[in-house]
Amino acid sequence: GAGGVLFSALFPAGRTVFLSGLVGFALGAIGAVALFDRAVRRAVLARKERLSDEFPSVVELLAVALSAGESLPGAVTRIAERGSGELAKEFRRVMRRVEAGESFAHALRDSAQLMGVPEIEALLGHLVAALEQGAPLAEVVRSHSADSRAERLRAIVDRAGKAEVRMLVPLVLLILPTTVVFAVWPSLQALQTGL
């Protein structure tokens, strides 16, 4: 209220409407940008979470394909063609870049950096290094597969622990007090009628 009175006193009536409209527009634009930024951040986090969830399965498929004698580009192509998740889409982008003439190692390294998931970056970085040095790829993928399984189990245990704590809040704040009231109320009524 006081700010509006001060604003009207400082500026004439014609300018007040214009300036208040301008201030309203600026505040609306800032709010829209903040909401858009929040939505984009949420989408990025959701994508990273989907990539992390798909990672163990894709690593298993990659390990099976490489153990069967498939080359790394062939295994990635197979997953890209038959897969339906975020990681399969990313592998399709890699293979399109390779078909356009880019080197497989470079496309894979760039893709890993763009995904921004540390475990995927580590695997693809090791694969590129093994590919460039001629090391056996199946062993690299197998070790990452075991690590990803262990990490997934740790993540499940962590989620379960957090869910357990969240379940205690309604128990302690709602159910326990209600139970105590129902247990104590008849005794209090009996004491009052006895007096």
N, C-alpha and C positions, 0 to 999 in steps of 0.2 A: 504494500500500500504506500509506504513512505517513499520507496524508490520510484514508484509511478508518479507521485506528486512532484518529487524533485526533478524527474525527467521532464514532466510537462512544464515545470517552471523554467527549466533551462532552455527548452526549445519551443518555438511558436507552434500553434495548433496544427498547421498544415504540415510542418516538418515532423511533428510527433507521430502522426499516422504513418508517414513514410518510413521513419526510423524504426518504429515498433514493428512494422512489417518486415523491414530488412533484418532486424534482430531475430524476429521469429523465423524467417527463412534460414538465417545462418544457424540458429539452434537446431532447426529441423534437419538441415543438411549434415551437421555434425552428428546428430543422433542417427541418421540413416547410414552414414559411413561407419559409425561404431557398431550398429547392428549388422551391417554387411560383413565387417571385419570379424565379428564374433561368429557369424554363420560360416564364413570361410575357414576359420580356425577349427570349428567343430567338425566340418567336413574333412579337413586334413587329418585331424586326430582319429576320426572314424575310419578313414582309409588306412591309416597306419595300423590301427587295431585289426582291421580285416586282413591286411597283409601279414601281420604277426600270427594271426590265427591260422591262416592258410599255409604258412611257412613249413611246419613239420610235415604236412602231407605232401607238399611239392618236393621237399628234400627227399622224402622216401621214394617218390616216383623217379626223381632224378637218379638216386642211387641204384634203383632197380634197372633203369635204362642203361646206365653206364656199366653196371656189372654184366649186363647182357651183351656188351660189346658195342653199344651205340656210341657214336662220337658226341662230344658236348653240344655242338650246334644241332645235331640230329635229335638229341634228347630234349633240348630246349624247344625245338620246333614241334616235337611230339606233344609236349606239355602245352604249348601255346595253342595247338590245333584242337586238342581234346579237352583242355581245361576250360572252366567257366568263371573263375574268380578273378580277383584283382591282380594276383601274381601272374596268372595266365595272360591277362590283358597286357601286362607290362612285358612279358616275354614276346607277345605278338608285335609290340612296338619295336623291340630289339630286332626281331627277325625282319621287319619291314626296313629298318635302317640298314641291316646287313645286305638285303636285296638291293637297296639303293646304292650300294658300293662302299659303305663304311666297314671298317674291320670289326669282326665279331667281338674281340677283346675290348675295343674302345666303346662299342655300343653297350656292352654288358657293364663296363665300369661306370659309364654315364648314367645308365639306368639305375644302378645301385645307389649312386649319389642322389639321384632325384627322388627315389623312394624314401630315403631318410630313415630306414629302419636298421638299427645297428647290426642285428643278427643277419639280415639279408645282405647288408654291405660287406660284412665279414666273409660270408660264404662266397659271394660273387667275386670279392677281391682275391680270395684264396684260389678260386677256380681260374681266374684270369692269370694269376701268377703261375699256377700249375700248368696251364695251357701254354704260356710263353716259355716255361722252362722244360716242358716235356715230361713233367711228373705224372704219376698215375692219378687220374681224376677220381676214380671210384673210391679210393681210400680217403681222399679229402672230403668227399660228399658223405661217406659213411660216418666219419668222425663228427661232422656237423649234424648229421641226422641224430646221432646219439645225444649230442649236446642239446639239440632243439627239443628232443623228447624230455630230457631232464629239466630243461627250462620251462617247458609247458606244464610239467607236473608241479614245479615250484609255483608257477603262476596260479594254477588251480588251487593249491593249498593256501596261497595268499588271499585269493578271492573268497575262499571258504571262511578263512579267519575273519575277514572284514565283514562278511555277511553274518557271521555269528555274533559279532559285536553289535551290528545294527539290529539284530533280532532281540538283543537284551534290552534295548531302549524301551520299546513298547511293553515288554514284560515287567520291567522295573517301574515304569511310570504309570501304567494303566492296569495291568492284570493283577499285580501284587497288591497295590492299595485297595482295589475293589475286593479282592479276596479277604484282606484284613478287615475291611469294613463289614462284610457279610459275616465274618467269624465273630467279631466283637459286638456287633449291634444287638443280637439277642441277649447277650450277657448284660449289656448296658440297660436294655429294656427291663430285664428281670430285676436288676438292682433298683431301678427307679420305681417299679411297681411294688417292690418289697418295702420301700421306705414309705 
